[in-house]
């Protein structure tokens, strides 16, 4: 049984190969394109690379970038307590969305937003404003904003050192950000 199965497989495989040869003969132009197209693409990329490397203004040249560490002036502070203190003091009014299109503004379809708040990228997580509550332009929006508070408490009220440490931090915050204590 084994030799017959092998002979049957060999005959089928030879027939499949012969069919492929006939197919390639009939469509010889497509066969040449299939054969040479990958080599042509690689050659094109290689010549583009050579041309760019020979160009003195090319950005593909190897450049050694010296190692450096950013200093205190180079670092970016994405959110500071100063942002919170400034956000509390800002006046809030309902205004037309500055990102609205001219057509929306002309037709009066532009949404109202609260001034000073970039609702797409607001970096102060302690101030939340609901611009959907705005009804007309120029309206006072202070009541539409919620402000989180900064609360101070000692870990252990019985320990004198804890209370003094909390009091010194409170006086530091009040001295550093006097606008927080202004009413």
DRENVEX-388224 format. One record per residue: y, x, z of N, C-alpha, C, O in turn; residue in one letter. Coordinates in steps of 0.001 Angstrom, whole numbers, padded with zeros to 6 digits, always signed. Last residue first. Layout:
residues N
YXZYXZYXZYXZA;...
***
This chain:
residues 183
+086906-009972+050582+086555-011387+050350+087398-011965+049254+087250-013140+048916X;+085440-006801+050726+086610-007603+050374+086174-009039+050095+085163-009264+049430X;+083083-005492+050997+083603-006129+052203+084844-006953+051927+085273-007726+052783X;+082696-004439+048470+081687-005356+049023+082208-006102+050252+081800-007235+050505X;+084691-002634+047962+084794-003962+047317+083762-004930+047842+083926-006139+047682X;+083996-000219+049083+084842-001134+049873+084953-002520+049247+085278-003483+049941X;+081603+001714+049042+081841+000550+048188+082698-000468+048959+082173-001475+049436X;+081756+003688+051027+081543+004092+049623+081892+002951+048658+082421+003200+047574X;+082068+002219+053370+083072+003230+053002+082976+003573+051519+083992+003728+050841X;+079828+000575+053374+081159-000042+053411+082251+000943+053014+083245+000559+052396X;+077820+002543+053377+077921+001592+052256+079307+000962+052225+079900+000828+051154X;+078363+003801+055859+078402+004565+054606+078583+003628+053415+079408+003890+052539X;+077950+001720+057646+079304+002256+057516+079440+003110+056257+080509+003145+055649X;+075180+001393+057232+076103+000289+056965+077528+000810+056789+078234+000382+055877X;+074231+003845+058142+074044+003491+056732+074998+002367+056343+075563+002382+055249X;+074942+003619+060831+075552+004682+060023+075368+004402+058535+076263+004695+057743X;+073335+001447+061585+074786+001324+061656+075474+002405+060821+076483+002132+060171X;+070780+002587+061256+071161+001429+060452+072681+001266+060435+073258+000979+059386X;+070942+004575+063228+070736+004950+061821+071133+003806+060892+071755+004035+059855X;+071190+002978+065505+072280+003884+065125+072155+004311+063662+073154+004394+062947X;+068723+001719+065471+069935+000907+065361+071110+001789+064936+071925+001388+064105X;+067025+003941+065822+066904+003081+064632+068181+002276+064415+068663+002170+063287X;+067749+004928+068328+067950+005748+067135+067895+004937+065854+068632+005212+064907X;+066856+002925+070061+068300+003157+069908+068592+003970+068648+069589+003718+067972X;+064440+000514+069597+064717+001951+069524+066194+002169+069229+066716+001646+068245X;+064366-002227+069368+064382-001654+070716+064735-000171+070698+065272+000349+071676X;+064107-002857+066719+065397-003125+067353+065493-002515+068748+066595-002309+069254X;+062776-001166+064225+062446-001483+065600+063766-001641+066352+064463-000656+066594X;+064005-001055+061784+062566-001334+061825+062141-001760+063222+061260-002604+063386X;+067159-002796+061485+066335-001668+061939+064862-002049+061949+064513-003220+062103X;+068573-004047+058477+067963-004330+059780+067146-003123+060188+066508-002489+059348X;+070640-005401+056015+070251-004222+056777+069677-004657+058114+070227-005524+058793X;+070774-006697+052754+070601-006940+054184+070110-005667+054847+069270-004949+054304X;+072591-007669+050109+072039-006468+050710+071972-006708+052209+073001-006900+052858X;+071806-010511+048059+072564-009817+049088+071826-008578+049561+070608-008461+049427X;+072295-011720+044775+071388-011288+045835+072198-010484+046837+073183-009844+046469X;+074051-014370+043479+074129-012967+043866+073133-012693+044986+073142-013364+046018X;+074258-016393+040681+073622-016206+041978+073625-014718+042274+073250-013904+041431X;+076577-018349+038860+075949-017053+039123+075398-017022+040549+075998-017555+041482X;+078017-020575+038541+076771-020524+037793+076018-019216+038016+074955-018996+037436X;+080427-020295+039810+079408-021105+040481+078060-021071+039766+077056-021499+040335X;+081864-018867+037905+081470-018202+039150+080365-018971+039860+079466-018369+040447X;+082937-019776+035582+081469-019702+035673+080992-019022+036940+079827-018637+037034X;+085429-021871+034470+085088-020905+035509+083574-020938+035719+083000-021990+035999X;+085858-022214+030929+085458-022795+032206+085098-021689+033202+084520-020675+032811X;+086255-021258+028410+087278-020988+029403+086964-021529+030781+087738-021317+031714X;+084564-023893+026720+085104-022537+026692+086237-022401+027707+087069-023298+027852X;+082226-025935+028522+083354-025754+027615+083876-024331+027749+083657-023660+028758X;+079834-025697+029950+080070-026903+029157+081214-026748+028168+081192-027352+027095X;+077236-023713+031236+078589-023760+030654+078731-024980+029759+077872-025263+028924X;+074584-023577+031865+075397-024520+032634+076823-024626+032096+077548-025548+032469X;+073509-021534+030442+073242-022881+029945+074066-023935+030699+074224-025058+030220X;+073930-019212+031824+074940-019571+030823+074693-020958+030226+075577-021506+029568X;+073500-018295+034892+072911-019294+034014+073972-019753+033020+074815-020589+033347X;+072991-015067+036215+073935-016077+035759+073256-016998+034763+072520-016540+033889X;+072318-012932+038853+071717-013828+037874+072728-014900+037509+073268-015572+038388X;+072228-009781+040118+073154-010832+039705+072478-011648+038599+072116-011115+037550X;+070432-007786+040545+070879-008530+041718+071801-009686+041369+072126-010495+042238X;+069857-006239+038339+068890-007281+038704+069318-008119+039903+068629-009079+040249X;+071735-005217+035829+071903-005458+037264+070957-006581+037697+071235-007753+037442X;+071663-004879+033058+071045-003859+033907+071127-004130+035404+070621-003326+036187X;+070776-006909+030459+071592-006918+031665+070970-005977+032682+069855-006230+033138X;+070510-007591+027508+070226-006327+028173+071121-006209+029404+072115-005484+029382X;+071080-010187+026780+069943-009532+026139+069552-008244+026854+068389-007845+026813X;+073357-010954+028108+072116-011614+028484+070888-010979+027829+069766-011211+028279X;+075743-009294+029445+074986-009164+028207+073599-009714+028498+072760-009019+029071X;+078483-010546+030930+077029-010501+031077+076417-010388+029692+076560-011289+028866X;+081155-010914+030483+080747-009739+031240+079255-009607+031431+078800-008640+032042X;+081071-014478+030489+081721-013216+030157+081239-012093+031069+080957-012296+032250X;+078311-016395+029549+079205-016018+030635+079757-014631+030360+079005-013712+030035X;+078332-018362+026547+077728-017402+027462+078756-017061+028531+079931-017408+028413X;+077603-020986+024300+078512-020424+025296+077729-019494+026212+076602-019798+026604X;+076656-020787+020823+076381-021058+022232+077428-020408+023137+078050-019410+022775X;+078210-022317+018058+077928-021066+018769+077681-021364+020240+078435-022127+020844X;+079023-024470+016676+077627-024462+017116+077255-023205+017891+076114-023052+018327X;+081413-024729+015373+081362-025077+016794+079956-025117+017348+079717-025734+018385X;+081679-023830+012832+081173-025188+012994+081105-025631+014451+080776-026783+014733X;+082564-021225+013365+083415-022138+012599+082992-023593+012799+083837-024481+012921X;+080373-020095+014711+081669-020209+015393+082564-021226+014701+083248-022004+015365X;+078443-020220+012705+078234-020942+013963+079543-021134+014706+079799-022201+015265X;+079665-018515+010825+079411-019922+010480+079206-020752+011737+079728-021863+011839X;+079629-016079+012108+080925-016696+011796+080750-018174+011472+081606-018990+011813X;+077110-015958+014713+077590-015748+013344+078918-016474+013148+079279-017363+013919X;+077263-014480+017975+077091-015641+017091+077668-015334+015709+078601-014543+015573X;+077822-012528+019760+076820-012199+018741+076573-013363+017776+075761-013242+016858X;+079557-013606+021601+080106-012677+020616+079102-012294+019529+079497-011784+018481X;+079617-016979+022447+078720-015825+022305+079263-014874+021242+079421-015278+020090X;+082557-017990+024045+081668-018119+022896+080872-016829+022759+081402-015732+022936X;+082514-018193+027670+083099-017781+026401+082077-018017+025290+080891-018216+025552X;+083258-018934+030957+082418-019305+029821+083160-018956+028534+084300-019375+028334X;+083772-016263+033280+084226-017450+032562+083274-017714+031410+082571-016814+030951X;+084057-014376+036159+083107-014972+035221+083712-016236+034618+084112-017155+035334X;+085192-011253+037243+085468-012687+037069+084556-013206+035967+084327-012529+034965X;+083444-008896+039302+083905-009347+037980+084149-010852+037967+083418-011622+038590X;+082293-008168+041711+083739-008347+041660+084240-008940+040348+085363-009441+040294X;+079587-007823+041190+079989-008851+042150+081475-009173+042001+081874-010329+042148X;+079564-005658+039469+079170-006971+038955+079576-008090+039901+079878-009196+039454X;+080242-003559+041186+081170-003943+040119+080846-005339+039599+081755-006120+039318X;+077947-003443+042790+079248-003701+043404+080276-004148+042368+081093-005025+042647X;+076024-002850+040818+075925-004075+041607+077279-004437+042201+077711-005587+042130X;+076933-000368+039970+076825-001474+039014+076773-002815+039735+077400-003787+039314X;+076615+001087+042323+077977+000856+041822+077980-000274+040789+078929-001056+040736X;+073967+001436+042497+074539+000449+043398+075975+000133+042993+076489-000948+043281X;+072730+001697+039140+073199+002255+040404+073739+001119+041263+073936-000003+040796X;+070618+002375+036541+071135+001341+037410+071555+001998+038714+070798+002767+039307X;+070164+004696+035045+070169+003399+034380+070746+002276+035235+071308+001321+034699X;+071635+007616+034796+071280+006716+035885+071323+005305+035298+072408+004768+035075X;+070686+010470+033139+071206+009114+032962+070721+008273+034137+069525+008232+034428X;+071707+013883+033366+070773+012796+033645+071467+011452+033513+072669+011322+033744X;+073626+015813+033072+072949+015342+031871+072040+014150+032123+071641+013472+031176X;+074549+016658+035502+075501+015954+034643+074835+015343+033413+075404+014456+032778X;+072376+018003+036549+072812+016771+037221+073768+015973+036343+073802+014745+036424X;+070553+019109+033623+071254+019289+034885+071660+017953+035469+071318+016899+034933X;+067359+019270+032099+068675+018657+032218+069262+018879+033604+068559+018841+034614X;+065989+022307+031024+065885+021217+031974+067266+020602+032131+068249+021328+032281X;+064481+023616+028073+065624+023438+028964+065360+022257+029878+064610+021339+029545X;+063200+025786+025637+062937+024898+026761+064159+024818+027646+064797+025830+027935X;+064336+025799+022261+064232+026443+023573+064016+025410+024679+064576+024315+024651X;+062414+025200+019499+063396+024578+020377+063258+025218+021748+062179+025186+022340X;+062012+026590+016446+061622+026756+017839+062744+026193+018702+063883+026656+018639X;+061078+025055+013478+062190+025413+014348+061659+025524+015771+060936+024645+016239X;+060025+025099+010187+059625+025222+011584+060798+025724+012400+061436+026714+012040X;+061446+022780+007870+061224+024157+008316+060852+024158+009790+061316+023311+010553X;+062163+020336+006966+060746+020565+007221+060440+021996+007664+059274+022363+007812X;+064679+019837+006135+064436+019649+007573+062972+019891+007923+062575+019672+009068X;+066323+021989+003786+065240+021081+004154+065068+021005+005664+065283+021985+006377X;+068083+023724+002702+068631+022648+003527+067572+021669+004018+067898+020635+004601X;+066619+025423+001056+067187+025974+002298+067749+024897+003232+067878+025135+004433X;+063512+024595-000331+064894+024151-000206+065486+024688+001105+064920+024440+002170X;+060869+025250-000088+061724+026230-000757+063205+025862-000667+064067+026711-000899X;+059842+022979+001094+059835+024225+001863+060738+025274+001231+061313+026101+001938X;+060060+021120-000975+060868+020945+000229+060923+022217+001073+061945+022500+001700X;+058170+022169-002784+059566+022032-003180+060480+021896-001956+061555+022495-001915X;+055804+021975-001323+056288+023288-001763+057777+023237-002113+058539+024145-001779X;+055668+019163-001043+055773+020019+000138+056318+021396-000242+057196+021925+000439X;+055343+018444-003714+056514+017962-002975+056735+018835-001744+057870+019203-001440X;+052863+019633-004195+054045+020138-004892+055344+019642-004245+056340+020365-004236X;+051228+018043-002509+051309+019489-002305+052567+020059-002975+053261+020883-002379X;+051496+015502-003618+051966+015749-002258+052133+017238-001984+053074+017646-001304X;+050259+016044-006117+051652+015598-006048+052234+015851-004662+053348+016361-004544X;+047643+016678-005319+048459+017691-005985+049944+017322-005931+050792+018190-005722X;+046845+014193-004296+046903+015348-003407+047781+016439-004015+048576+017059-003308X;+046972+012665-006686+047797+012309-005518+047943+013492-004567+049042+013767-004084X;+045058+013987-008279+046444+013911-008717+047372+013571-007546+048456+014145-007438X;+042720+013496-006848+043178+014874-007008+044646+014908-007436+045396+015777-006991X;+042582+010656-007111+042747+011287-005794+043253+012733-005893+044112+013146-005115X;+042386+010458-010075+043510+009924-009313+043633+010531-007903+044746+010901-007528X;+040012+011335-011325+041157+012250-011242+042315+011740-010375+043158+012542-009974X;+038134+009206-011068+037756+010570-010739+038987+011453-010487+039000+012234-009536X;+039426+006916-011898+038832+006956-010561+038506+008379-010127+038597+008710-008945X;+039995+007743-014553+041088+007496-013608+040566+007544-012178+041202+008156-011319X;+037418+007875-015631+038248+009086-015561+039388+008921-014552+039703+009842-013797X;+036710+005169-015384+035924+006189-014682+036712+007486-014558+036686+008131-013509X;+038503+003950-017088+038592+003669-015666+037812+004701-014851+038221+005060-013747X;+037451+005005-019507+038817+005316-019100+039015+005072-017592+039622+005893-016904X;+034860+003942-019717+035026+005379-019518+036432+005753-019058+036600+006712-018304X;+033202+001567-019555+034555+001640-019031+034886+003105-018700+035155+003450-017549X;+030704+002169-020620+031483+001081-021208+032949+001150-020785+033839+000827-021573X;+029822+004203-018935+030017+004465-020371+030900+003401-021012+031746+003710-021851X;+029608+002861-016465+030589+003943-016606+030854+004265-018082+031989+004570-018448X;+027485+001103-017052+028792+000569-016660+029883+001617-016856+030963+001302-017357X;+025442+002964-017482+025868+002082-018579+027265+001521-018295+028117+001471-019182X;+025283+004029-014882+025631+004904-016016+026129+004066-017186+027126+004415-017817X;+024486+001752-013442+025762+002373-013138+026214+003285-014275+027401+003316-014603X;+021947+001343-014525+022952+000303-014705+024348+000879-014446+025295+000534-015152X;+020716+003662-013569+020891+003500-015021+021938+002427-015316+022731+002575-016246X;+020682+003118-010813+021447+004254-011320+021715+004105-012821+022818+004391-013286X;+018960+000884-010825+020326+000759-010303+021209+001894-010803+022359+001664-011178X;+016623+002046-011816+017261+000963-012580+018713+000779-012131+019595+000545-012958X;+016054+003809-009725+016367+004342-011061+017052+003286-011917+017972+003606-012669X;+015521+001933-007697+016648+002841-007546+017057+003442-008897+018245+003572-009189X;+013232+000703-008700+014441-000092-008468+015673+000804-008367+016737+000471-008889X;+011466+002888-008756+011771+002181-009994+013058+001360-009839+013883+001328-010752X;+011366+003500-006034+011853+004493-006992+012270+003817-008290+013313+004143-008857X;+010228+001145-004954+011573+001545-004555+012169+002517-005574+013335+002386-005944X;+007711+001245-006224+008580+000089-006462+010032+000448-006108+010956+000111-006849X;+006714+003583-005141+006902+003495-006593+007851+002344-006933+008690+002463-007826X;+006519+002842-002467+007400+003944-002850+007704+003900-004344+008835+004156-004757X;+004627+000831-002658+005962+000495-002154+006962+001580-002547+008101+001287-002911X;+002412+002280-003569+002975+001222-004414+004387+000850-003975+005249+000584-004813X;+001904+003995-001377+002336+004555-002676+002936+003497-003598+003877+003790-004336X;+001238+002001+000676+002403+002876+000763+002811+003469-000586+003999+003442-000909X;-001195+000824+000000+000000+000000+000000+001266+000872+000000+002262+000504-000622X;
***
